[in-house]
Amino acid sequence: MVKVHTRTKRKYKVAHNKRGVQIFKKRKKRLKTFKSEELAKKWAEANKIKDYELVNLKNLESKTKKIRVIPKKI
């Protein structure tokens, strides 16, 4: 396990001689995102998703893209 930094231990009030691994909570899994539409379509085909919608999570004015594949439920 990775050593926890001292400031982080102080924040979570863990003793200096303890590992402090238990302080980090597991986060909920999120949907996969892609930088281009081609990569998103390729991933959806590989995972046998036929009906899906591509949604750009970034602002319309942004130069970069962050695309999420959202499967449509029947």
C-alpha positions as CSV (number, residue, x, y, z in Angstrom):
1,M,0.0,0.0,0.0
2,V,1.1,3.5,-0.7
3,K,2.3,5.7,2.2
4,V,-0.2,8.3,3.2
5,H,1.1,11.9,3.4
6,T,1.4,13.6,6.8
7,R,-1.0,16.4,5.9
8,T,-3.6,13.9,4.8
9,K,-3.2,12.1,8.1
10,R,-3.7,15.3,10.0
11,K,-6.8,16.1,8.0
12,Y,-8.4,12.7,8.9
13,K,-6.9,12.7,12.4
14,V,-4.9,9.5,12.1
15,A,-1.9,8.9,14.4
16,H,1.5,9.5,12.8
17,N,2.6,5.9,13.4
18,K,-0.5,4.3,11.8
19,R,-0.8,3.4,8.1
20,G,-4.1,5.3,7.7
21,V,-5.3,3.1,4.8
22,Q,-8.8,3.0,6.2
23,I,-9.3,6.8,5.8
24,F,-10.0,6.6,2.1
25,K,-13.5,5.8,1.0
26,K,-14.3,3.8,-2.1
27,R,-16.1,5.9,-4.6
28,K,-19.0,4.8,-6.8
29,K,-18.0,3.5,-10.3
30,R,-18.7,6.0,-13.0
31,L,-19.5,5.5,-16.7
32,K,-16.6,5.4,-19.1
33,T,-15.7,8.5,-21.0
34,F,-13.7,9.1,-24.3
35,K,-11.9,11.9,-26.0
36,S,-13.4,11.3,-29.5
37,E,-16.6,9.9,-30.9
38,E,-14.8,7.3,-33.0
39,L,-13.3,5.7,-29.8
40,A,-16.7,5.8,-28.1
41,K,-18.4,4.1,-31.1
42,K,-15.7,1.5,-31.3
43,W,-16.0,0.7,-27.5
44,A,-19.8,0.4,-27.8
45,E,-19.5,-2.1,-30.7
46,A,-16.9,-4.1,-28.8
47,N,-19.3,-4.3,-25.8
48,K,-22.3,-5.2,-28.0
49,I,-24.3,-2.1,-27.2
50,K,-26.5,-1.4,-30.2
51,D,-28.8,1.4,-29.0
52,Y,-26.8,4.2,-27.4
53,E,-26.5,7.9,-27.2
54,L,-23.3,9.9,-27.2
55,V,-23.3,12.9,-24.9
56,N,-20.5,15.5,-24.7
57,L,-19.9,16.4,-21.0
58,K,-17.8,19.4,-21.7
59,N,-19.1,22.9,-22.5
60,L,-20.0,23.7,-26.1
61,E,-17.3,26.5,-26.1
62,S,-14.6,24.1,-25.0
63,K,-12.0,22.9,-27.6
64,T,-11.7,19.4,-26.0
65,K,-14.4,16.8,-25.8
66,K,-15.3,14.3,-23.1
67,I,-17.9,11.9,-24.6
68,R,-19.9,9.4,-22.6
69,V,-21.8,6.5,-24.0
70,I,-25.3,6.2,-22.6
71,P,-27.2,3.1,-23.5
72,K,-30.9,3.5,-24.3
73,K,-33.3,1.3,-22.4
74,I,-36.2,-0.3,-24.2
